């Protein structure tokens, strides 16, 4: 107890003299004097900044999605016309002027096609409206004859004019005209944006490649230029295959429409070929609807024949023509081409379906240079059924059959197992 008393007395003396005894830190303390660590505020600020940057980037990406898609389309269009622009530039023409000439040619052809198609549609719509009363009379006469009714065209017209359905339809159509006008203006602005970016990419292709290569080491520069060349070749091959299929489709439908004596057969054939090949997913239905409508104005049975031919030709194109041409020009398996179109449609819609095949072909060709390949074994399971295997199997089966007890030999004698019993 003595040491304790001495310690207590020493503590009292120190307190009396004015000195402060040492303070022990609290158990599980948060630093000196209970303060938070210095790194915690910085970590909180950094986390909040990262969250804010992510939200801002996500918002900006969603706002710029349309522009990014337009730039992507313009880039692939520039790759498609790159061979023509480079060929003209190699002949001494300035690259900007060569790109301008190519764009002017494409615009003139497109404008001429749209003008011809618009005149055809306007003419057919006028004829359809002029002949509609006569067609309605024939339908009314058929109904009166078969159902013993007494319908009149005048009564039907007055009932339609006084109906609430027609009034509501006209009001909705007036509102829809404004929506359609806004969509048309937006579509024209989008086309202008794509055309401008495509022109700049095609005209300033070397400058763009120099700008990209200037920030890369020499080894990476070679890889980028090689990837760019592969993309040009694959995109051009895809456009070539689509153009070839459009030509075949146009010729086939021209023969049918000319045989049925449908008016404007050449323009309709061009419409079917281009729309069915360059508008994914719904292009086939849009392409076949117009010839069916115009054939219907000539004879309703002609529209049925056109529908049957469109369905049959579409199956032939899907299962015979398209896999062969697409796999040859872009050098990918037909199943991979089909899967890439589905994936592109799921990601970017119609735009993704249009650019999926050249994008996958470019990626496959570029990555193929870095995949090491080996010689394949001669196992039949790898090479499939080879010529001569079927004969070998038949020969072995025949040998087993002839060695069966009781079986006759080809010469008429008994098998070896029964030869002794037959001679004895």
C-alpha positions in Angstrom: 0.0 0.0 0.0 3.0 2.3 0.5 3.8 2.7 -3.2 0.2 3.6 -3.8 0.1 6.2 -1.2 3.4 7.7 -2.5 1.9 7.8 -6.0 -1.2 9.5 -4.8 0.8 12.1 -2.9 3.0 12.7 -5.9 -0.1 13.3 -8.0 -1.5 15.7 -5.5 1.8 17.6 -5.3 1.9 18.0 -9.1 -1.6 19.3 -9.2 -0.9 21.7 -6.5 2.2 23.0 -8.3 0.0 23.7 -11.4 1.3 21.0 -13.8 -1.2 18.9 -15.8 -0.9 15.2 -15.7 -0.7 13.3 -19.1 -4.1 12.4 -20.7 -4.6 8.9 -22.0 -6.3 8.6 -25.5 -9.8 7.2 -25.3 -10.4 3.5 -26.1 -11.1 3.0 -29.9 -10.5 6.7 -30.5 -11.0 8.5 -33.8 -7.7 10.4 -33.7 -6.3 13.0 -31.4 -8.9 14.9 -29.4 -11.7 12.8 -31.1 -11.3 14.4 -34.5 -12.1 12.5 -37.8 -9.2 11.4 -40.0 -7.9 13.9 -42.5 -8.4 11.6 -45.5 -12.1 11.1 -44.9 -13.4 14.5 -46.2 -11.2 14.2 -49.3 -12.5 10.7 -49.9 -16.1 11.9 -49.6 -15.5 14.8 -51.9 -13.8 12.5 -54.4 -16.7 10.0 -54.3 -19.3 12.7 -54.8 -17.2 14.1 -57.7 -17.1 10.7 -59.4 -20.8 10.2 -59.0 -21.5 13.6 -60.4 -19.1 13.0 -63.3 -20.8 9.7 -64.1 -24.3 11.3 -64.0 -23.2 14.1 -66.2 -21.5 11.8 -68.7 -24.5 9.5 -68.8 -26.8 12.5 -69.4 -24.5 13.9 -72.1 -24.3 10.5 -73.8 -28.1 10.1 -73.9 -28.4 13.6 -75.3 -25.8 13.1 -78.0 -26.9 9.6 -79.0 -28.6 10.8 -82.2 -25.5 12.8 -83.2 -23.2 9.8 -82.5 -25.3 7.5 -84.6 -25.3 10.1 -87.4 -21.5 10.3 -87.2 -21.2 6.5 -87.3 -23.4 6.3 -90.4 -21.4 9.1 -92.0 -18.1 7.2 -91.2 -19.3 4.0 -92.9 -20.6 6.0 -95.9 -17.2 7.7 -96.2 -15.6 4.2 -96.1 -17.9 3.1 -98.9 -17.0 5.9 -101.2 -13.3 6.0 -100.2 -12.2 3.8 -103.2 -13.8 6.0 -105.7 -12.5 9.2 -104.1 -8.9 7.7 -103.9 -9.0 6.6 -107.5 -10.0 10.0 -108.7 -7.4 11.7 -106.4 -4.7 9.3 -107.8 -5.5 10.6 -111.3 -4.5 14.2 -110.3 -7.8 15.5 -109.1 -7.9 17.3 -105.8 -9.3 15.1 -103.1 -11.9 17.6 -101.9 -13.2 18.1 -105.4 -13.2 14.3 -106.0 -15.4 13.8 -102.9 -17.7 16.6 -104.1 -18.1 15.0 -107.5 -18.9 11.6 -106.0 -21.5 13.2 -103.6 -23.0 15.2 -106.5 -23.4 12.0 -108.5 -25.0 10.1 -105.7 -27.4 13.0 -105.0 -28.4 13.4 -108.6 -29.1 9.7 -108.9 -31.1 9.7 -105.7 -33.0 12.8 -106.6 -33.9 11.4 -110.1 -35.1 8.2 -108.6 -37.2 9.9 -106.0 -38.7 12.2 -108.7 -39.6 9.4 -111.0 -41.1 7.4 -108.1 -43.1 10.4 -106.9 -44.5 10.9 -110.4 -45.5 7.3 -110.6 -47.2 7.4 -107.2 -49.0 10.6 -107.9 -50.2 9.3 -111.3 -51.4 6.0 -109.7 -53.1 7.7 -106.8 -55.0 10.0 -109.2 -56.1 7.1 -111.3 -57.2 5.2 -108.2 -59.2 8.2 -106.9 -60.9 8.7 -110.3 -61.8 5.0 -110.6 -62.9 4.6 -107.0 -66.6 5.4 -107.7 -66.8 2.8 -110.4 -65.0 0.2 -108.2 -67.4 1.1 -105.4 -70.4 0.6 -107.7 -69.2 -2.9 -108.7 -68.8 -3.8 -105.0 -72.2 -2.6 -104.1 -73.8 -4.5 -107.1 -72.1 -7.6 -106.0 -73.4 -7.2 -102.4 -76.9 -6.5 -103.6 -76.9 -9.5 -105.9 -75.6 -12.0 -103.4 -77.2 -10.8 -100.2 -80.5 -9.5 -101.6 -79.9 -5.9 -100.3 -80.7 -2.5 -101.8 -77.6 -0.4 -101.1 -76.9 2.8 -103.1 -73.7 4.6 -103.5 -75.3 8.0 -102.8 -76.6 6.8 -99.4 -73.2 5.4 -98.5 -71.5 8.6 -99.4 -74.0 10.7 -97.4 -73.6 8.4 -94.4 -69.9 8.7 -94.5 -70.0 12.5 -94.8 -72.3 12.8 -91.8 -70.6 10.2 -89.6 -68.7 11.2 -86.4 -65.9 8.8 -87.4 -65.0 10.8 -90.5 -65.1 14.1 -88.5 -62.8 12.6 -85.9 -60.5 11.2 -88.6 -60.2 14.6 -90.3 -59.4 16.3 -87.0 -56.7 13.7 -86.1 -55.3 14.0 -89.6 -55.0 17.7 -89.3 -53.0 17.2 -86.1 -51.0 14.4 -87.7 -50.0 16.7 -90.6 -48.1 18.9 -88.2 -46.4 15.9 -86.7 -45.5 14.5 -90.1 -44.1 17.9 -91.2 -41.9 18.0 -88.1 -40.7 14.5 -88.8 -39.9 15.4 -92.4 -38.0 18.5 -91.4 -36.1 16.5 -88.7 -35.3 13.8 -91.3 -34.0 16.3 -93.8 -31.8 17.9 -91.1 -30.5 14.4 -90.2 -29.7 13.6 -93.8 -27.8 17.0 -94.2 -25.8 16.2 -91.0 -24.9 12.7 -92.3 -23.9 14.2 -95.8 -21.7 16.9 -94.3 -19.9 14.5 -92.0 -19.5 11.9 -94.8 -18.0 14.6 -97.1 -15.5 15.7 -94.5 -14.5 12.2 -93.7 -14.0 11.4 -97.4 -12.3 14.6 -98.3 -10.0 14.8 -95.3 -9.3 11.1 -94.9 -5.5 11.4 -95.1 -5.6 14.4 -92.6 -7.8 12.4 -90.2 -5.5 9.4 -90.4 -2.4 11.7 -89.8 -4.2 13.2 -86.8 -4.9 9.8 -85.3 -1.4 8.4 -86.0 0.3 11.5 -84.6 -0.6 10.5 -81.0 0.4 6.8 -81.4 3.8 5.1 -81.5 5.0 3.7 -84.9 3.9 0.1 -84.2 0.4 1.3 -83.3 0.2 3.5 -86.4 0.8 0.5 -88.6 -2.1 -1.3 -86.9 -4.5 1.6 -87.2 -3.7 2.1 -90.9 -4.1 -1.6 -91.5 -7.5 -1.6 -89.7 -8.6 1.4 -91.7 -7.7 -0.4 -95.0 -9.6 -3.5 -93.9 -12.6 -1.4 -93.0 -12.6 0.2 -96.5 -12.3 -3.1 -98.3 -15.0 -4.8 -96.2 -17.5 -1.9 -96.4 -16.9 -1.7 -100.1 -17.5 -5.4 -100.5 -20.7 -5.2 -98.5 -22.0 -2.3 -100.7 -21.0 -4.3 -103.7 -22.9 -7.4 -102.6 -26.0 -5.4 -101.7 -25.8 -3.6 -105.1 -25.5 -6.9 -106.9 -28.5 -8.4 -105.0 -30.5 -5.2 -105.8 -29.7 -5.7 -109.5 -30.7 -9.3 -109.5 -33.9 -8.5 -107.6 -34.8 -5.6 -109.9 -34.3 -7.7 -113.0 -36.4 -10.6 -111.7 -39.3 -8.3 -110.6 -39.1 -6.4 -113.9 -39.6 -9.6 -115.9 -42.7 -10.4 -113.8 -44.2 -6.9 -114.0 -43.5 -6.7 -117.7 -45.1 -10.1 -118.2 -48.2 -8.9 -116.3 -48.3 -5.7 -118.3 -48.1 -3.6 -115.1 -47.4 0.1 -115.9 -44.1 1.7 -114.9 -42.4 -1.7 -114.6 -38.8 -0.3 -114.9 -39.3 2.2 -112.1 -41.0 -0.3 -109.9 -38.3 -2.9 -110.4 -35.6 -0.3 -109.4 -37.8 0.5 -106.3 -38.0 -3.2 -105.3 -34.3 -3.8 -105.8 -33.1 -0.8 -103.8 -35.6 -0.7 -101.0 -35.5 -4.5 -100.3 -31.7 -4.5 -100.0 -30.8 -1.2 -98.4 -33.6 -0.9 -95.8 -33.2 -3.7 -93.3 -36.0 -5.7 -91.7 -39.0 -3.9 -93.3 -37.5 -3.2 -96.6 -38.9 -6.3 -98.3 -42.5 -5.4 -97.2 -42.2 -1.8 -98.3 -40.7 -2.9 -101.6 -43.5 -5.4 -102.4 -46.4 -3.2 -101.3 -46.0 -0.6 -104.1 -46.0 -3.1 -107.0 -48.9 -4.9 -105.5 -50.9 -1.7 -105.2 -50.3 -0.6 -108.8 -50.9 -4.2 -110.1 -54.2 -4.1 -108.1 -55.3 -1.1 -110.2 -54.9 -3.2 -113.3 -56.3 -6.5 -112.1 -56.8 -7.7 -108.5 -55.4 -11.1 -109.5 -52.2 -9.5 -110.7 -51.7 -8.2 -107.1 -52.0 -11.8 -105.9 -49.4 -13.0 -108.4 -47.0 -10.3 -107.4 -47.4 -11.2 -103.7 -46.7 -14.9 -104.4 -43.7 -14.0 -106.5 -42.3 -11.6 -103.8 -42.7 -14.3 -101.1 -41.0 -17.0 -103.2 -38.2 -14.7 -104.3 -37.6 -13.6 -100.8 -37.1 -17.2 -99.6 -34.7 -17.8 -102.5 -32.8 -14.7 -101.6 -32.6 -15.5 -97.9 -31.5 -19.1 -98.2 -29.6 -19.2 -101.5 -28.5 -15.9 -102.9 -27.8 -13.7 -99.8 -25.7 -16.2 -97.8 -23.5 -16.9 -100.8 -22.9 -13.3 -101.9 -22.5 -11.9 -98.5 -20.1 -14.6 -97.3 -18.0 -14.2 -100.4 -17.8 -10.4 -100.5 -17.3 -9.8 -96.8 -15.7 -13.2 -96.0 -17.8 -14.2 -93.0 -20.0 -17.2 -92.4 -23.7 -16.8 -93.3 -24.7 -17.7 -89.7 -22.4 -15.0 -88.4 -23.8 -12.5 -90.9 -27.3 -13.4 -89.8 -26.4 -13.2 -86.1 -24.6 -9.8 -86.5 -27.7 -8.3 -88.2 -29.9 -9.5 -85.3 -27.4 -8.1 -82.7 -27.1 -4.8 -84.6 -30.8 -4.4 -84.8 -31.1 -5.0 -81.1 -28.4 -2.4 -80.3 -29.0 0.4 -82.9 -32.2 -0.6 -84.7 -32.2 -0.2 -88.5 -28.9 1.6 -88.5 -27.3 -1.3 -86.6 -28.7 -3.8 -89.0 -27.3 -1.9 -92.0 -23.7 -1.5 -90.6 -23.5 -4.8 -88.6 -22.1 -7.0 -91.4 -19.3 -4.7 -92.5 -18.4 -3.9 -88.9 -18.2 -7.6 -87.9 -16.3 -8.4 -91.1 -13.7 -5.7 -90.4 -13.3 -6.8 -86.8 -12.9 -10.5 -87.8 -10.4 -9.7 -90.5 -8.4 -7.4 -88.1 -8.3 -9.9 -85.2 -7.5 -12.8 -87.5 -4.0 -11.5 -87.9 -3.3 -11.9 -84.2 -4.8 -15.4 -83.8 -2.2 -18.2 -84.1 -3.4 -21.1 -86.2 -2.2 -24.7 -86.3 -2.4 -27.6 -88.8 -5.6 -29.6 -88.3 -5.5 -33.3 -87.7 -6.7 -35.8 -90.3 -9.4 -37.1 -88.0 -12.7 -37.7 -90.0 -14.7 -36.0 -87.3 -12.9 -32.7 -88.2 -13.0 -33.0 -92.0 -16.5 -34.6 -92.2 -17.5 -37.5 -94.5 -14.8 -37.9 -97.2 -15.1 -39.5 -100.5 -14.4 -43.2 -100.4 -15.6 -43.8 -96.8 -19.0 -44.9 -97.9 -17.6 -47.6 -100.1 -15.3 -48.9 -97.3 -18.3 -49.2 -94.9 -20.3 -51.1 -97.5 -17.4 -53.4 -98.2 -17.0 -54.2 -94.5 -20.7 -54.7 -94.0 -20.8 -57.1 -97.0 -17.8 -59.0 -95.5 -19.6 -59.4 -92.2 -22.7 -60.6 -93.9 -20.9 -63.2 -95.9 -19.2 -64.6 -92.8 -22.5 -65.0 -91.1 -23.4 -68.7 -90.4 -25.8 -70.0 -93.1 -25.2 -67.2 -95.5 -24.4 -68.0 -99.2 -21.3 -66.8 -101.0 -21.6 -64.6 -104.0 -20.6 -67.7 -106.1 -23.6 -69.7 -104.9 -21.7 -71.9 -102.3 -22.2 -72.0 -98.6 -20.2 -69.9 -96.2 -17.0 -71.2 -94.7 -18.6 -72.3 -91.4 -21.0 -74.7 -93.2 -18.8 -75.9 -96.0 -17.6 -79.0 -94.1 -21.2 -80.1 -93.3 -22.3 -79.7 -96.9 -19.6 -81.8 -98.4 -19.7 -84.5 -95.8 
